[in-house]
Amino acid sequence: MRKVDLIIFFLFFTVTLSGQNIQSSKWNVENNSHSIYKGLSNTQITYKGGLVLEANDKVKFGGLSALWVSNDGKKIVAISDYSSKQNFNKENRSCWFRFDLCYDENQNLINANIDKKGQFLDFEREVISGEIESLAWNHNILYISFDEDNKLFSYDINCIKSGEKRCNPLKTFELDNFPKRHNAGIEALTLTQENHLLAIYEKNIGQESREAWLLNPETDSIKKMNYIASLEDIKGATTLQSGDIIILEKTYDGETTFRLSLIKKKDLNSRTIIPDEIITTPKSRLLDNFEGIASYSINGKEYLLLITDDNGDRSKNQKTLLFHFELNLNNN
């Protein structure tokens, strides 16, 4: 079979598996003269390609608020927060989508092809009603968190790796002294090198401080902390090979800006965490609602992937963007 025929066959096969035609195209402002493009890189981080993910039926794909990436960066799983709050169809809530990623010889992201699709179930074996906001994982277990809820659910990670259609939970955890603020919850969740869950609350209007927890899933012990934010919302977290942690923050006021900040591993011993800035982007309508973040390392280099929630369950006219970055933190 010719190479072209193999590519056509593979694309048809993945669409048949998922029941959903999702295409990727290059983010259309990648131009060296554009201020937003330039504002995505500095001495600590380099922009390495962006994609727009578009579906033939937007109702069935979007709201991507949490992200997992394989160790080699070639597969991702993005989780939708599509929910019942807007009378959204059950079959489209709490979906996970698995993609194969393609890079060029310089590790620039150039394509994403859908591979599998499934849903997360609750402890009654019903599809979760929605609002899954963040994801953390190790080799065996993945954890998810929700909007306006102090609970975390755990799952066998092989459910997604094997492509099962329905993932059943293993255990639930609860965060104590949990605040109740409208449209807010745990949107930043990551496992530390010690296999503890760092969870950071999304927002606290008018205040820099955000509630944070360090939870030991083996003993259920919890350490309460404060995270000092720079932007309006805390949207994601990922742990690097060094044990340091990157936090994704975002502000939207008609235009979007996002910030990537670094928590040093040693700072997890503190009660108050003040992270270091890696980059804060210029405000722009060309950026979107970045909520998912994940990291991987190959050939001695570390990379980040960021994905946006298009708020499609609220009929918003937004896009699903997938950005790729190379970290250069050792240069500073």
C-alpha positions as CSV (number, residue, x, y, z in Angstrom):
1,M,0.0,0.0,0.0
2,R,1.3,3.4,-0.9
3,K,2.2,6.0,1.8
4,V,-0.7,8.3,0.7
5,D,-3.1,5.4,0.8
6,L,-2.0,4.5,4.3
7,I,-2.6,8.1,5.5
8,I,-6.1,8.2,4.0
9,F,-6.9,4.8,5.5
10,F,-5.7,5.9,8.9
11,L,-7.8,9.1,8.9
12,F,-10.9,7.2,7.9
13,F,-10.3,4.6,10.5
14,T,-10.0,7.1,13.4
15,V,-13.1,8.9,12.4
16,T,-15.0,5.6,12.3
17,L,-13.7,4.7,15.7
18,S,-14.7,7.9,17.4
19,G,-17.9,8.6,15.5
20,Q,-16.7,12.2,15.3
21,N,-14.8,14.0,12.6
22,I,-12.3,16.3,14.3
23,Q,-9.7,18.1,12.1
24,S,-6.7,20.1,13.1
25,S,-5.3,23.2,11.4
26,K,-2.4,25.5,12.1
27,W,-3.2,28.4,14.4
28,N,-3.5,31.3,11.9
29,V,-1.5,34.0,13.7
30,E,1.8,32.2,13.5
31,N,3.6,35.2,11.9
32,N,6.9,36.5,13.2
33,S,5.7,40.1,12.8
34,H,2.6,39.5,15.0
35,S,2.9,40.8,18.6
36,I,0.9,37.9,20.1
37,Y,3.1,35.4,18.4
38,K,6.2,37.1,19.7
39,G,4.6,37.4,23.2
40,L,4.5,33.6,23.5
41,S,8.3,33.1,23.9
42,N,11.1,34.5,26.0
43,T,14.4,33.2,27.4
44,Q,12.6,30.7,29.6
45,I,10.0,29.3,27.2
46,T,9.7,28.9,23.4
47,Y,6.5,28.6,21.5
48,K,6.6,25.4,19.3
49,G,3.4,25.4,17.3
50,G,-0.3,25.7,17.8
51,L,-3.4,24.0,16.4
52,V,-7.1,24.8,16.1
53,L,-9.2,21.6,16.7
54,E,-12.6,21.8,14.9
55,A,-15.4,19.2,14.8
56,N,-18.1,18.7,12.2
57,D,-20.6,18.8,15.1
58,K,-19.5,21.2,17.8
59,V,-22.1,19.9,20.2
60,K,-20.2,16.6,20.4
61,F,-16.7,18.1,20.9
62,G,-15.4,20.9,23.1
63,G,-15.2,22.2,26.6
64,L,-11.7,20.7,27.0
65,S,-10.7,21.6,30.5
66,A,-8.2,18.9,31.5
67,L,-5.2,17.4,29.8
68,W,-3.0,14.2,30.0
69,V,0.1,13.5,27.9
70,S,2.1,10.4,27.4
71,N,5.7,10.3,28.4
72,D,6.9,10.8,24.8
73,G,4.4,13.5,24.0
74,K,2.8,11.6,21.2
75,K,-0.6,10.9,22.7
76,I,-2.9,13.2,24.7
77,V,-6.2,12.8,26.4
78,A,-8.4,15.9,26.8
79,I,-11.5,15.8,29.1
80,S,-14.7,17.8,28.4
81,D,-16.5,19.7,31.1
82,Y,-19.8,19.7,29.0
83,S,-22.5,19.5,31.7
84,S,-26.2,19.2,32.5
85,K,-26.5,22.8,33.7
86,Q,-27.5,23.8,30.1
87,N,-29.6,20.7,29.5
88,F,-26.7,19.2,27.5
89,N,-27.3,15.7,26.1
90,K,-26.1,12.9,28.4
91,E,-24.1,11.2,25.7
92,N,-22.0,14.3,25.2
93,R,-21.2,15.0,28.9
94,S,-17.9,14.2,30.6
95,C,-16.2,12.8,27.5
96,W,-12.6,12.0,27.1
97,F,-10.9,12.3,23.7
98,R,-7.6,10.6,22.9
99,F,-5.4,12.0,20.1
100,D,-2.2,11.1,18.3
101,L,0.1,14.1,18.0
102,C,2.6,14.7,15.1
103,Y,5.7,16.9,15.3
104,D,8.3,18.0,12.7
105,E,12.0,17.3,13.0
106,N,12.4,20.4,15.3
107,Q,9.6,19.1,17.6
108,N,7.1,21.7,16.4
109,L,3.5,20.6,16.8
110,I,2.0,20.1,13.3
111,N,-1.0,17.8,13.6
112,A,-3.5,16.0,15.9
113,N,-5.6,13.0,14.9
114,I,-8.4,11.6,17.1
115,D,-7.9,8.0,18.2
116,K,-10.5,7.1,20.8
117,K,-13.4,8.5,22.8
118,G,-15.1,7.5,26.0
119,Q,-16.9,8.9,29.2
120,F,-16.3,9.0,32.9
121,L,-18.9,7.3,35.2
122,D,-19.7,8.0,38.8
123,F,-20.1,5.5,41.7
124,E,-23.6,4.7,40.6
125,R,-22.2,3.7,37.2
126,E,-23.9,6.7,35.6
127,V,-22.3,9.2,33.3
128,I,-21.0,12.1,35.4
129,S,-23.2,15.1,34.8
130,G,-20.3,17.3,33.8
131,E,-18.0,20.0,35.0
132,I,-14.8,17.9,35.2
133,E,-12.2,20.6,35.5
134,S,-8.7,19.1,36.1
135,L,-6.7,15.9,35.8
136,A,-3.7,14.4,37.6
137,W,-2.0,11.1,37.0
138,N,0.8,8.7,37.8
139,H,1.7,5.3,36.1
140,N,-1.4,3.6,37.4
141,I,-4.1,6.0,38.6
142,L,-5.6,9.2,37.3
143,Y,-7.6,11.7,39.4
144,I,-10.2,14.2,38.4
145,S,-11.8,17.2,40.1
146,F,-15.0,19.2,39.6
147,D,-16.4,22.7,39.7
148,E,-18.1,23.7,42.9
149,D,-17.3,20.4,44.6
150,N,-14.7,19.3,47.2
151,K,-14.6,15.7,45.9
152,L,-11.8,14.1,43.8
153,F,-12.4,10.8,42.0
154,S,-9.7,8.2,41.1
155,Y,-9.7,5.8,38.1
156,D,-7.5,3.1,36.7
157,I,-5.4,4.8,34.0
158,N,-5.6,1.7,31.8
159,C,-9.2,2.4,31.1
160,I,-8.1,5.3,28.9
161,K,-4.9,3.6,27.6
162,S,-6.9,0.5,26.5
163,G,-9.6,2.7,25.0
164,E,-12.6,1.4,27.1
165,K,-15.8,3.4,26.4
166,R,-16.7,3.8,30.0
167,C,-14.4,4.4,33.0
168,N,-15.6,3.5,36.4
169,P,-14.2,5.2,39.6
170,L,-12.1,3.5,42.2
171,K,-12.1,5.8,45.2
172,T,-13.3,9.3,46.2
173,F,-11.4,11.9,48.3
174,E,-12.6,15.0,50.0
175,L,-10.9,18.3,50.6
176,D,-11.6,19.9,54.0
177,N,-12.5,23.6,54.7
178,F,-13.7,23.9,51.1
179,P,-14.9,27.4,50.1
180,K,-18.3,27.8,48.3
181,R,-17.9,30.4,45.5
182,H,-20.1,30.6,42.4
183,N,-18.7,28.8,39.3
184,A,-15.4,27.9,41.0
185,G,-13.7,24.8,42.2
186,I,-10.4,22.8,41.8
187,E,-9.2,23.6,38.3
188,A,-5.5,23.0,39.1
189,L,-4.6,19.5,40.1
190,T,-1.2,17.6,39.8
191,L,0.7,14.8,41.5
192,T,4.0,15.8,43.1
193,Q,7.1,13.7,42.9
194,E,6.1,12.3,46.3
195,N,2.8,11.1,44.8
196,H,0.8,13.7,46.8
197,L,-2.1,15.6,45.1
198,L,-1.6,19.4,44.9
199,A,-5.0,21.0,44.4
200,I,-5.5,24.8,44.0
201,Y,-8.9,26.6,44.2
202,E,-9.8,28.6,41.1
203,K,-10.7,32.1,42.2
204,N,-11.2,34.5,45.1
205,I,-12.5,37.7,43.7
206,G,-10.5,40.7,44.9
207,Q,-7.9,38.6,46.7
208,E,-4.5,37.3,45.6
209,S,-4.6,34.4,48.0
210,R,-6.1,31.0,46.8
211,E,-6.9,28.0,49.0
212,A,-4.6,25.0,48.3
213,W,-4.3,21.5,49.6
214,L,-1.6,18.9,49.6
215,L,-3.4,15.5,49.9
216,N,-1.7,12.1,50.4
217,P,-4.0,9.6,48.6
218,E,-2.5,6.7,50.6
219,T,-3.3,8.1,54.0
220,D,-5.9,10.8,53.2
221,S,-3.8,13.2,55.3
222,I,-4.1,16.8,54.1
223,K,-1.9,19.9,54.5
224,K,-3.7,23.2,53.9
225,M,-1.8,26.0,52.1
226,N,-2.2,29.3,50.4
227,Y,-1.2,30.1,46.8
228,I,-0.6,33.7,45.8
229,A,-2.0,34.4,42.4
230,S,-1.2,37.1,39.8
231,L,-4.2,36.7,37.5
232,E,-7.9,36.2,38.0
233,D,-8.3,32.4,37.7
234,I,-6.1,29.4,38.5
235,K,-6.6,27.0,35.6
236,G,-4.1,24.1,35.6
237,A,-1.0,22.6,37.0
238,T,1.7,20.1,35.9
239,T,4.7,18.5,37.6
240,L,8.1,18.6,35.8
241,Q,10.8,16.0,35.9
242,S,12.7,18.1,38.5
243,G,9.7,18.0,40.9
244,D,9.0,21.7,40.3
245,I,5.4,22.5,39.3
246,I,4.1,24.9,36.6
247,I,0.8,26.7,37.3
248,L,-1.5,28.0,34.5
249,E,-3.3,31.3,35.4
250,K,-5.7,33.3,33.2
251,T,-7.7,36.5,33.1
252,Y,-10.5,37.4,30.7
253,D,-11.9,40.9,30.5
254,G,-13.0,41.0,26.8
255,E,-9.4,39.9,25.9
256,T,-7.4,37.0,27.3
257,T,-4.0,36.8,28.9
258,F,-2.5,33.8,30.5
259,R,0.5,33.3,32.8
260,L,2.8,30.3,33.5
261,S,4.3,30.3,36.9
262,L,6.8,28.0,38.6
263,I,6.6,26.5,42.1
264,K,9.9,25.2,43.3
265,K,9.7,21.7,44.8
266,K,11.1,22.9,48.1
267,D,8.4,25.6,48.3
268,L,5.8,22.8,48.8
269,N,7.0,22.7,52.4
270,S,5.7,26.2,53.0
271,R,2.3,27.3,54.1
272,T,2.2,30.1,51.6
273,I,3.4,29.6,48.0
274,I,4.6,32.6,46.0
275,P,5.5,31.3,42.5
276,D,8.1,32.7,40.0
277,E,6.9,34.0,36.7
278,I,7.9,32.1,33.5
279,I,5.8,34.2,31.1
280,T,2.7,36.4,31.0
281,T,1.2,36.8,27.5
282,P,-0.1,40.1,26.1
283,K,-3.9,40.5,26.2
284,S,-5.5,39.5,23.0
285,R,-8.9,38.4,21.5
286,L,-6.8,35.9,19.5
287,L,-6.1,33.9,22.6
288,D,-8.8,31.8,24.2
289,N,-9.9,30.1,27.4
290,F,-6.8,28.0,28.3
291,E,-7.7,25.5,31.1
292,G,-5.7,22.3,30.5
293,I,-1.9,21.9,30.9
294,A,0.4,18.8,30.7
295,S,4.2,18.3,30.4
296,Y,6.5,15.6,29.0
297,S,10.2,15.2,28.5
298,I,12.2,13.7,25.6
299,N,15.9,13.9,24.6
300,G,16.8,15.9,27.6
301,K,14.3,18.6,26.9
302,E,11.0,19.4,28.6
303,Y,7.8,20.5,26.8
304,L,4.3,21.8,27.7
305,L,1.0,21.4,26.1
306,L,-1.9,23.8,26.8
307,I,-5.6,23.4,25.6
308,T,-8.6,25.6,25.7
309,D,-12.3,25.2,26.8
310,D,-14.6,26.6,24.0
311,N,-17.6,26.7,26.4
312,G,-19.5,25.0,23.7
313,D,-22.2,23.8,26.1
314,R,-23.1,27.4,26.6
315,S,-23.2,28.1,22.8
316,K,-20.2,30.4,23.0
317,N,-18.4,31.3,19.8
318,Q,-15.0,30.2,21.0
319,K,-12.2,27.9,19.6
320,T,-10.4,24.8,20.8
321,L,-6.7,25.7,20.7
322,L,-3.8,23.4,21.4
323,F,-0.4,25.1,22.1
324,H,3.0,23.5,22.4
325,F,6.0,25.0,24.2
326,E,9.7,24.0,24.9
327,L,10.9,25.0,28.4
328,N,14.4,26.5,28.8
329,L,14.4,27.0,32.6
330,N,18.0,25.8,33.0
331,N,19.1,28.8,31.0
332,N,18.2,31.2,33.8
